[in-house]
Amino acid sequence: MGKTSILVKFEQIAKKNGCLVLRLSNYEGNVTTVTDLADYICTNLKREMMFNQKFASDIQKFKEYMASIKSTFSYGEFGVTVEKREREQMLQDLLRTRLLKLWKTMKVEYKACVILIDEGESIERIEGGLIFLREVFQRLASDAKYMLTIAGKLNFPEKMSESFSPLNRFFPCSTLKPFNKNEIEKYVRNQLKEVKGGIDKEALLYIAEKSEGHPYVLASMCFMVFDSLEDANKEINIHVIEKTKANMYSRLANDFFRPMLHPLTPKAKEVLISIASNIDGLTFKFSDAVRWSKLISHYVSPYMQEMMRKGILNKLERGKYQIFHGLFIDYVREYVKEATITPLE
């Protein structure tokens, strides 16, 4: 289960327990400042309430009430003589006031309002975005029942690893880990149960080892294998896997690995190629990356950060990193061969 799937599950649980749910995603490019962020949250929350059936009994009265709550913000509201820091404080106060007003309408029908934000790294790139959200929702806590969950490839937990960090306290981070072998087996057998199929131990072990428990890779591999089965034969063995292997890896390359590799800047791509060409296993040290890329350490750091933002690298601890998947390393090595690129030696 990946982060988006978990947000879907959160939504199901919240609705089952009588909460209004607002899911936000695909906003990158439209939200670049804290003012945009305030607009986006308030506008979409009003829209969610407007189209919710629980408010349909007196819809005209409800529409008039909603129209009285402004959903857009502009610095013109603050006056031209206000300093930047004061404007931001006023923006926090305005958003908090409007969210509180919306809650007074919601609480008649709902126990709480749950806001689920995907692609949280986009908010992290907004100057002061996460701090803005913390200030708004922390002060709302005593007067309204809002819950805020952010999912994404976030860097702030590592940058602010101190336990006393205000952001880490307000947004306690849970890192998604790969499935273990038992979880992989449970997933595969549950999927096969729906079509009354089965799988032998050798084939299951292959899928477990090659997928490394990564949710997307596992689901993609299983889809290709299941799709290759004939109606008369619903049993998966290693021979079925062998027949499907080429298509399986081709799909992963086109749908998953290529979109991660190609958007990298040329220099970051060179550093990645030097790492993939020399690494043994998944983990390496920062000093290894410096040595393999033959660059000065402070030149390497920005490219490592770029790869972390793309989800290619995970930072395990200070100076120690991990490439997210072994099959991605194989893909990069094949890319080097096909493109006739000479890795740095």
JONORWO-V281928 format. One line per field, one symbol per residue. ss: DSSP state (a for helix, b for strand, c for the rest). phi: phi as a letter, one per 40 degrees, with the letter a starting at -180 (. if undefined). psi: psi as a letter, one per 30 degrees, with the letter a starting at -180 (. if undefined). A space follows every 50 residues. Layout:
# JONORWO-V281928
ss: ???
phi: ???
psi: ???
This chain:
# JONORWO-V281928
ss: ccaaaaaaaaaaaaaaccbbbbbbcccccccccaaaaaaaaaaaaaaaaa ccaaaaaaaaaaaaaaacccccccaaaccccccaaaaaaaaaaaaaaaaa aaaaaacccccbbbbbbcccaaaaacccaaaaaaaaaaaacccccbbbbb cccccaaaaccccccaaaaaccccccccccaaaaaaaaaaaaaccccbbc aaaaaaaaaaacccaaaaaaaaaaaaaaccccccbbcaaaaaaaaaaaaa aaaaaaaaaaaccccaaaaaaaaaaaaaccccbbbaaaaaaaacccaaaa aaaaaaaaacccbbbbbccbbbbccaaaaaaaaaaaaaccccccc
phi: .ccccccccdcccccccgbcbbbbafbcgcbbbccdccdccccccccccc cccccccbccccccccccbcbbbaccccgccccdcccccccdcccccccc ccccccccbbcabbbbbcfcccccccdgcccdccccccccdcbabbbbbb biccbccccbcccccdccccbccbccbcccccccccccccccccbfbaac cccccccccccfgcdcccccccdcccccccdcbbbbbccccdccdccccc cccccbcccccccccdcccccccccccbcbgbcacdcccccccfbcdccc dcccccccccgcbbccadgbbaccaccccccccccccccfccccb
psi: kaeeeeeeeeeeeeefghkkkjkklhfkefjflfeeeeeeeeeeeeeeee gkffgfeieeeeeeeeffjkflklffffkfgkleeeeeeeeeeeeeeeee eeefeefeflelkkjjjlhffeeffkjgeeeeeeeefeffefflikkkkk kaikfeeeeifkfgkeeeeeikkjkkllkleeeeeeeeeeefefghllkl eeeeeeeeeefggkeeeeeeeeeeeeffklefjgkkafeeeeffeeeeee eeeefeeefeeefkleeeeeeeeeeeffkjafllleeeeeeefhlkeffe eeeeeeeeefgekkjeakgklkkfkefeeeeeeeeeeeghkjlk.
